[in-house]
Amino acid sequence: MSAQTQNDPRQSGGEVSGWAMAGLVFAASMLTLAGTFQLLAGLVAIFNDDFYVVAANYTFDLDVSAWGWIHLIIGAAMVATGLGLFGGRTWAGMTAIVLAMLSALANFFFIPYYPIWALVVIALDVWVIWALTRPGVVEN
């Protein structure tokens, strides 16, 4: 047995530190919150096309309803993954990081439509990625 596996609490059957558990709960909370924000933004775009102001000559000019469906799908996946993180599911850690990256990317393209909201969600996504990439937070 190598020295690394002897000191790794996951390999030796020991407990994960309180800091790691707090990071996991924090990431799950932020992911669920950002997913809820995504769901709300998606529903608004689907139900009320006139709510968001469409920028003229924007390169990524999709129909507002299309952006709504994108946000709705990403948001639903984020909420489900956040609940998976709360449940300690192993698949949820990497899935959460990937979804946070997709959410940040989608909101980057959504900045001309609703800038402050998009920037807040991007900040939450970055926070989730940071919290999940701390050592010991996500188990293999």
GROMACS elastic network, one bead per residue, 0.5 to 0.9 nm:
[ bonds ]
;  ai    aj funct       b0    kb
    1     4     6  0.82513   500
    1     5     6  0.66074   500
    1     6     6  0.68627   500
    2     5     6  0.55467   500
    2     6     6  0.64264   500
    2     7     6  0.89191   500
    3     6     6  0.50880   500
    3     7     6  0.63339   500
    3     8     6  0.86814   500
    4     7     6  0.53820   500
    4     8     6  0.62144   500
    5     8     6  0.50047   500
    5     9     6  0.80479   500
    5    10     6  0.83913   500
    5    11     6  0.58513   500
    5    12     6  0.71370   500
    6     9     6  0.77564   500
    6    11     6  0.71747   500
    6    12     6  0.62847   500
    7    10     6  0.88613   500
    7    11     6  0.80985   500
    7    12     6  0.75243   500
    8    11     6  0.54706   500
    8    12     6  0.63529   500
    8    13     6  0.86093   500
    8    14     6  0.80350   500
    8   136     6  0.89553   500
    9    12     6  0.51685   500
    9    13     6  0.57959   500
    9    15     6  0.59277   500
    9    16     6  0.62002   500
    9    17     6  0.86459   500
    9   136     6  0.89676   500
   10    13     6  0.55023   500
   10    14     6  0.61974   500
   10    15     6  0.72816   500
   10    16     6  0.70521   500
   10   136     6  0.86843   500
   10   139     6  0.73814   500
   10   140     6  0.86281   500
   11    14     6  0.76512   500
   12    15     6  0.89765   500
   15    18     6  0.88034   500
   16    19     6  0.83588   500
   16    20     6  0.65587   500
   16    21     6  0.69907   500
   16   136     6  0.72094   500
   16   137     6  0.83284   500
   17    20     6  0.52767   500
   17    21     6  0.64517   500
   17    22     6  0.86783   500
   17   136     6  0.78166   500
   17   137     6  0.88517   500
   18    21     6  0.50597   500
   18    22     6  0.60243   500
   18    23     6  0.85010   500
   19    22     6  0.50276   500
   19    23     6  0.61172   500
   19    24     6  0.86257   500
   19   136     6  0.87080   500
   19   137     6  0.82493   500
   20    23     6  0.50240   500
   20    24     6  0.62477   500
   20    25     6  0.87293   500
   20   134     6  0.76827   500
   20   135     6  0.75023   500
   20   136     6  0.55851   500
   20   138     6  0.81798   500
   21    24     6  0.50146   500
   21    25     6  0.62223   500
   21    26     6  0.84787   500
   21   136     6  0.85039   500
   21   137     6  0.64996   500
   22    25     6  0.51398   500
   22    26     6  0.60029   500
   22    27     6  0.85131   500
   22   137     6  0.84649   500
   23    26     6  0.50016   500
   23    27     6  0.60380   500
   23    28     6  0.85047   500
   23   131     6  0.56034   500
   23   132     6  0.69820   500
   23   134     6  0.76348   500
   23   137     6  0.62294   500
   24    27     6  0.50999   500
   24    28     6  0.60767   500
   24    29     6  0.85137   500
   24    85     6  0.72032   500
   24    86     6  0.78178   500
   24    88     6  0.87486   500
   24    93     6  0.88614   500
   24   131     6  0.70467   500
   24   132     6  0.66015   500
   24   137     6  0.56779   500
   24   138     6  0.72707   500
   25    28     6  0.50649   500
   25    29     6  0.60600   500
   25    30     6  0.85848   500
   25    85     6  0.76304   500
   25    86     6  0.65365   500
   26    29     6  0.51122   500
   26    30     6  0.61501   500
   26    31     6  0.84734   500
   26   128     6  0.79132   500
   26   131     6  0.71139   500
   26   132     6  0.89058   500
   27    30     6  0.51669   500
   27    31     6  0.59210   500
   27    32     6  0.84408   500
   27    82     6  0.79073   500
   27    85     6  0.80745   500
   27    96     6  0.87327   500
   27   127     6  0.75886   500
   27   129     6  0.77834   500
   27   130     6  0.84004   500
   27   131     6  0.54798   500
   27   132     6  0.61844   500
   28    31     6  0.51304   500
   28    32     6  0.60792   500
   28    33     6  0.85048   500
   28    79     6  0.88977   500
   28    81     6  0.80412   500
   28    83     6  0.70435   500
   28    84     6  0.82017   500
   28    85     6  0.54750   500
   28    86     6  0.59974   500
   28    96     6  0.84917   500
   28   128     6  0.77648   500
   28   132     6  0.88984   500
   29    32     6  0.52258   500
   29    33     6  0.61062   500
   29    34     6  0.86047   500
   29    82     6  0.68736   500
   29    83     6  0.87362   500
   29    85     6  0.89207   500
   29    86     6  0.82019   500
   29   128     6  0.87696   500
   30    34     6  0.59834   500
   30    35     6  0.83323   500
   30    82     6  0.81096   500
   30   124     6  0.64254   500
   30   125     6  0.78010   500
   30   127     6  0.75448   500
   30   128     6  0.61098   500
   31    34     6  0.51530   500
   31    35     6  0.59504   500
   31    36     6  0.84947   500
   31    78     6  0.61492   500
   31    79     6  0.68080   500
   31    81     6  0.78270   500
   31    82     6  0.54591   500
   31    83     6  0.89917   500
   31    96     6  0.73307   500
   31    99     6  0.89687   500
   31   100     6  0.74859   500
   31   124     6  0.75563   500
   31   125     6  0.71536   500
   31   127     6  0.88798   500
   31   128     6  0.61440   500
   32    36     6  0.61097   500
   32    37     6  0.86346   500
   32    75     6  0.84789   500
   32    78     6  0.62136   500
   32    80     6  0.78253   500
   32    81     6  0.77946   500
   32    83     6  0.72579   500
   33    36     6  0.50876   500
   33    37     6  0.62896   500
   33    38     6  0.86551   500
   33    78     6  0.87896   500
   33    79     6  0.76871   500
   33    82     6  0.86872   500
   33   124     6  0.82828   500
   34    38     6  0.61677   500
   34    39     6  0.86332   500
   34    75     6  0.73805   500
   34    78     6  0.75183   500
   34    79     6  0.80788   500
   34   100     6  0.86328   500
   34   103     6  0.86761   500
   34   120     6  0.88560   500
   34   121     6  0.59539   500
   34   122     6  0.86869   500
   34   124     6  0.62237   500
   34   125     6  0.69699   500
   35    39     6  0.61555   500
   35    40     6  0.86439   500
   35    71     6  0.87542   500
   35    72     6  0.86608   500
   35    74     6  0.71758   500
   35    76     6  0.64065   500
   35    77     6  0.74604   500
   35    79     6  0.50664   500
   35    80     6  0.86327   500
   35    82     6  0.82513   500
   35   103     6  0.86076   500
   35   121     6  0.88293   500
   36    40     6  0.62275   500
   36    41     6  0.86227   500
   36    75     6  0.61065   500
   36    76     6  0.76801   500
   36    78     6  0.80495   500
   36    79     6  0.66368   500
   37    40     6  0.51501   500
   37    41     6  0.61777   500
   37    42     6  0.85264   500
   37    71     6  0.89456   500
   37    75     6  0.72614   500
   37   117     6  0.86933   500
   37   121     6  0.73177   500
   38    41     6  0.51365   500
   38    42     6  0.60351   500
   38    43     6  0.85670   500
   38    68     6  0.88628   500
   38    70     6  0.89815   500
   38    71     6  0.52008   500
   38    72     6  0.61584   500
   38    73     6  0.85007   500
   38    74     6  0.69825   500
   38    76     6  0.79774   500
   38    78     6  0.85904   500
   38   103     6  0.81315   500
   38   121     6  0.78377   500
   39    42     6  0.50840   500
   39    43     6  0.61135   500
   39    44     6  0.85940   500
   39    68     6  0.85253   500
   39    71     6  0.62211   500
   39    73     6  0.76944   500
   39    74     6  0.78190   500
   39    76     6  0.64728   500
   39    79     6  0.88936   500
   40    43     6  0.51573   500
   40    44     6  0.61440   500
   40    45     6  0.86113   500
   40    71     6  0.83897   500
   40    72     6  0.76178   500
   40    75     6  0.83763   500
   41    44     6  0.52034   500
   41    45     6  0.62354   500
   41    46     6  0.86865   500
   41    67     6  0.89880   500
   41    68     6  0.67237   500
   41    71     6  0.66111   500
   41    72     6  0.74636   500
   41    75     6  0.89759   500
   41   117     6  0.87041   500
   42    45     6  0.51741   500
   42    46     6  0.61790   500
   42    47     6  0.86275   500
   42    65     6  0.80767   500
   42    66     6  0.89698   500
   42    67     6  0.69735   500
   42    69     6  0.58825   500
   42    70     6  0.71090   500
   42    73     6  0.82043   500
   42    75     6  0.80470   500
   43    46     6  0.50867   500
   43    47     6  0.59842   500
   43    48     6  0.81909   500
   43    68     6  0.62485   500
   43    69     6  0.79198   500
   43    71     6  0.82783   500
   43    72     6  0.66611   500
   44    47     6  0.53427   500
   44    48     6  0.56293   500
   44    49     6  0.76910   500
   44    51     6  0.73233   500
   44    52     6  0.86341   500
   44    68     6  0.71828   500
   45    48     6  0.54698   500
   45    49     6  0.54383   500
   45    50     6  0.80402   500
   45    51     6  0.70153   500
   45    52     6  0.71202   500
   45    64     6  0.58079   500
   45    65     6  0.54734   500
   45    66     6  0.82300   500
   45    67     6  0.70142   500
   45    69     6  0.80389   500
   45    71     6  0.88673   500
   46    49     6  0.63504   500
   46    64     6  0.73370   500
   46    66     6  0.78704   500
   46    67     6  0.82546   500
   46    68     6  0.52038   500
   46    69     6  0.69968   500
   46    72     6  0.89711   500
   47    65     6  0.81037   500
   47    68     6  0.87472   500
   48    51     6  0.56894   500
   48    52     6  0.82754   500
   48    64     6  0.89309   500
   48    65     6  0.84822   500
   49    52     6  0.67540   500
   49    53     6  0.89878   500
   49    63     6  0.86099   500
   49    64     6  0.59721   500
   49    65     6  0.64923   500
   50    53     6  0.69638   500
   50    54     6  0.86987   500
   50    64     6  0.84058   500
   52    64     6  0.73757   500
   52   113     6  0.56672   500
   52   114     6  0.65758   500
   53   112     6  0.81374   500
   53   113     6  0.55547   500
   53   114     6  0.75260   500
   54    58     6  0.84217   500
   54    61     6  0.79587   500
   54    63     6  0.87463   500
   54    64     6  0.77868   500
   54   112     6  0.73992   500
   54   113     6  0.57221   500
   55    58     6  0.59132   500
   55    61     6  0.79140   500
   55   112     6  0.61226   500
   55   113     6  0.66350   500
   56    61     6  0.84055   500
   57    60     6  0.87806   500
   57    61     6  0.75184   500
   58    61     6  0.52677   500
   58   112     6  0.79770   500
   59    62     6  0.89201   500
   60   109     6  0.69182   500
   60   110     6  0.87121   500
   61    64     6  0.85552   500
   62    65     6  0.81324   500
   62    66     6  0.63169   500
   62    67     6  0.66827   500
   63    66     6  0.52221   500
   63    67     6  0.66177   500
   63    68     6  0.87278   500
   64    67     6  0.50977   500
   64    68     6  0.61754   500
   64    69     6  0.88371   500
   64   113     6  0.86680   500
   65    69     6  0.63460   500
   65    70     6  0.86684   500
   66    69     6  0.52062   500
   66    70     6  0.62978   500
   66    71     6  0.86929   500
   67    70     6  0.50180   500
   67    71     6  0.61441   500
   67    72     6  0.84523   500
   67   106     6  0.85435   500
   67   110     6  0.78135   500
   68    71     6  0.51916   500
   68    72     6  0.59835   500
   68    73     6  0.86090   500
   69    73     6  0.60582   500
   69    74     6  0.84778   500
   70    73     6  0.54122   500
   70    74     6  0.62151   500
   70    75     6  0.84267   500
   70   106     6  0.78577   500
   71    74     6  0.52167   500
   71    75     6  0.57843   500
   71    76     6  0.84471   500
   71   103     6  0.78366   500
   71   106     6  0.76446   500
   71   107     6  0.84819   500
   72    75     6  0.50868   500
   72    76     6  0.60916   500
   72    77     6  0.85924   500
   73    76     6  0.52681   500
   73    77     6  0.62558   500
   73    78     6  0.86007   500
   74    77     6  0.51749   500
   74    78     6  0.60930   500
   74    79     6  0.87132   500
   74    99     6  0.70666   500
   74   100     6  0.89500   500
   74   102     6  0.77099   500
   74   103     6  0.65692   500
   74   106     6  0.89489   500
   75    79     6  0.61927   500
   75    80     6  0.86009   500
   75    99     6  0.88870   500
   75   103     6  0.80304   500
   76    79     6  0.52350   500
   76    80     6  0.62219   500
   76    81     6  0.85581   500
   77    80     6  0.51658   500
   77    81     6  0.60461   500
   77    82     6  0.84748   500
   77    96     6  0.89192   500
   77    99     6  0.75242   500
   78    81     6  0.50531   500
   78    82     6  0.59444   500
   78    83     6  0.85762   500
   78    95     6  0.87161   500
   78    96     6  0.68860   500
   78    99     6  0.63815   500
   78   100     6  0.76582   500
   78   103     6  0.87043   500
   79    83     6  0.62718   500
   79    84     6  0.85820   500
   80    83     6  0.51928   500
   80    84     6  0.62745   500
   80    85     6  0.87838   500
   80    92     6  0.89639   500
   81    85     6  0.61922   500
   81    86     6  0.86463   500
   81    89     6  0.89691   500
   81    91     6  0.86140   500
   81    92     6  0.55013   500
   81    93     6  0.82327   500
   81    95     6  0.69604   500
   81    96     6  0.60847   500
   81    99     6  0.85921   500
   82    86     6  0.63442   500
   82    87     6  0.86436   500
   82    92     6  0.74072   500
   82    96     6  0.72122   500
   83    86     6  0.50103   500
   83    87     6  0.62537   500
   83    88     6  0.87309   500
   83    89     6  0.89622   500
   83    92     6  0.85748   500
   84    88     6  0.62679   500
   84    89     6  0.53737   500
   84    90     6  0.83199   500
   84    91     6  0.79702   500
   84    92     6  0.55328   500
   84    93     6  0.85663   500
   85    88     6  0.50073   500
   85    89     6  0.58242   500
   85    90     6  0.79386   500
   85    91     6  0.85145   500
   85    92     6  0.54169   500
   85    93     6  0.66867   500
   85    96     6  0.81673   500
   86    89     6  0.77771   500
   88    91     6  0.88726   500
   88    92     6  0.77310   500
   88    93     6  0.87920   500
   89    92     6  0.55500   500
   89    93     6  0.76916   500
   90    93     6  0.62359   500
   90    94     6  0.82145   500
   90   138     6  0.76499   500
   90   139     6  0.67087   500
   90   140     6  0.67885   500
   91    94     6  0.63176   500
   91    95     6  0.63319   500
   91    96     6  0.86608   500
   91   140     6  0.89041   500
   92    95     6  0.50172   500
   92    96     6  0.57255   500
   92    97     6  0.85907   500
   92   138     6  0.87901   500
   93    96     6  0.52671   500
   93    97     6  0.65783   500
   93    98     6  0.89254   500
   93   132     6  0.69711   500
   93   137     6  0.86544   500
   93   138     6  0.57354   500
   93   139     6  0.79114   500
   93   140     6  0.88657   500
   94    97     6  0.51742   500
   94    98     6  0.63057   500
   94    99     6  0.86070   500
   94   132     6  0.85521   500
   94   138     6  0.81768   500
   95    98     6  0.51671   500
   95    99     6  0.60459   500
   95   100     6  0.84764   500
   96    99     6  0.51064   500
   96   100     6  0.59732   500
   96   101     6  0.85328   500
   96   128     6  0.79618   500
   96   129     6  0.78786   500
   96   132     6  0.81946   500
   97   100     6  0.51457   500
   97   101     6  0.62534   500
   97   102     6  0.87136   500
   97   125     6  0.85716   500
   97   128     6  0.73390   500
   97   129     6  0.55056   500
   97   132     6  0.71831   500
   97   133     6  0.84204   500
   98   101     6  0.51477   500
   98   102     6  0.62593   500
   98   103     6  0.85910   500
   98   129     6  0.87041   500
   99   103     6  0.59494   500
   99   104     6  0.84695   500
   99   125     6  0.86189   500
  100   104     6  0.60776   500
  100   105     6  0.85345   500
  100   122     6  0.84205   500
  100   124     6  0.84882   500
  100   126     6  0.72658   500
  100   128     6  0.69182   500
  100   129     6  0.66731   500
  101   104     6  0.51426   500
  101   105     6  0.61763   500
  101   106     6  0.86280   500
  101   122     6  0.88669   500
  101   125     6  0.69380   500
  101   126     6  0.78873   500
  101   129     6  0.78075   500
  102   105     6  0.50711   500
  102   106     6  0.60851   500
  102   107     6  0.85137   500
  103   106     6  0.51075   500
  103   107     6  0.60590   500
  103   108     6  0.84455   500
  103   121     6  0.78976   500
  103   122     6  0.72764   500
  103   125     6  0.69413   500
  104   107     6  0.51349   500
  104   108     6  0.60269   500
  104   109     6  0.87783   500
  104   118     6  0.83368   500
  104   119     6  0.86886   500
  104   121     6  0.70886   500
  104   123     6  0.80886   500
  104   124     6  0.86620   500
  104   125     6  0.59755   500
  104   126     6  0.75748   500
  105   108     6  0.50168   500
  105   109     6  0.65465   500
  105   110     6  0.86597   500
  105   122     6  0.80299   500
  106   109     6  0.53174   500
  106   110     6  0.62346   500
  106   111     6  0.89436   500
  106   118     6  0.87867   500
  107   111     6  0.61370   500
  107   115     6  0.88204   500
  107   117     6  0.86262   500
  107   118     6  0.50425   500
  107   119     6  0.72928   500
  107   121     6  0.71177   500
  107   122     6  0.64351   500
  108   111     6  0.54391   500
  108   112     6  0.86492   500
  108   115     6  0.89215   500
  108   118     6  0.68277   500
  108   119     6  0.76044   500
  108   122     6  0.73441   500
  109   112     6  0.73602   500
  109   113     6  0.86434   500
  109   118     6  0.87602   500
  110   113     6  0.54903   500
  110   114     6  0.66359   500
  110   115     6  0.73656   500
  110   118     6  0.64019   500
  111   114     6  0.54770   500
  111   116     6  0.76171   500
  111   117     6  0.80374   500
  111   118     6  0.54711   500
  111   119     6  0.71195   500
  112   115     6  0.57965   500
  112   118     6  0.88617   500
  113   118     6  0.85033   500
  114   117     6  0.58140   500
  114   118     6  0.61159   500
  114   119     6  0.87276   500
  115   118     6  0.52048   500
  115   119     6  0.61333   500
  115   120     6  0.86579   500
  116   119     6  0.51506   500
  116   120     6  0.61786   500
  116   121     6  0.87009   500
  117   120     6  0.51771   500
  117   121     6  0.63220   500
  117   122     6  0.86564   500
  118   121     6  0.52315   500
  118   122     6  0.61640   500
  118   123     6  0.86653   500
  119   123     6  0.61511   500
  119   124     6  0.86521   500
  120   123     6  0.51178   500
  120   124     6  0.63163   500
  120   125     6  0.86787   500
  121   124     6  0.50057   500
  121   125     6  0.61245   500
  121   126     6  0.86400   500
  122   126     6  0.62140   500
  122   127     6  0.85573   500
  123   126     6  0.51494   500
  123   127     6  0.61760   500
  123   128     6  0.87031   500
  124   128     6  0.62211   500
  124   129     6  0.87223   500
  125   128     6  0.50815   500
  125   129     6  0.63043   500
  125   130     6  0.86146   500
  126   129     6  0.51114   500
  126   130     6  0.61192   500
  126   131     6  0.85732   500
  127   130     6  0.50660   500
  127   131     6  0.60789   500
  127   132     6  0.85957   500
  128   131     6  0.51011   500
  128   132     6  0.61207   500
  128   133     6  0.85600   500
  129   132     6  0.52655   500
  129   133     6  0.61344   500
  129   134     6  0.89086   500
  130   133     6  0.53345   500
  130   134     6  0.66575   500
  131   134     6  0.57486   500
  131   137     6  0.77751   500
  132   135     6  0.82602   500
  132   136     6  0.89219   500
  132   137     6  0.59917   500
  132   138     6  0.64286   500
  133   136     6  0.83907   500
  133   137     6  0.70105   500
  133   138     6  0.75168   500
  134   137     6  0.58268   500
  134   138     6  0.80903   500
  135   138     6  0.76822   500
  136   139     6  0.66736   500
